[in-house]
């Protein structure tokens, strides 16, 4: 959802149809907002607050024009030589992860 990828690319990456992606993403976003808005998620009230959120996210993650991220996609890989546990994740396989945090977090 926050990858910056288009629906065809997401469709291929998750091995589902483009139509399924086009239905799921808005549904998931709405469900997250409905369930968490009052508890955890606060929304900036004006343009200046939105810009501050974007600037903080860029400073922390070096990702411009973003307002946040939820998890990352774990991509199963073969363990690179001499990598130790660097690419080993909590899902008990070696991976390369898209998004802030990497595989181990």
ABEGO torsion letter per residue (X at the ends): XAAGBBAAAAAAAAGBBAAAAAAAAAAAAAAAAAAAAAAABBBBABAAAAAAAAAAAAAAAGBBGBAEBBEBBBBBBBBBBGAEAAABBAAGBBBBBBEBGEAAX
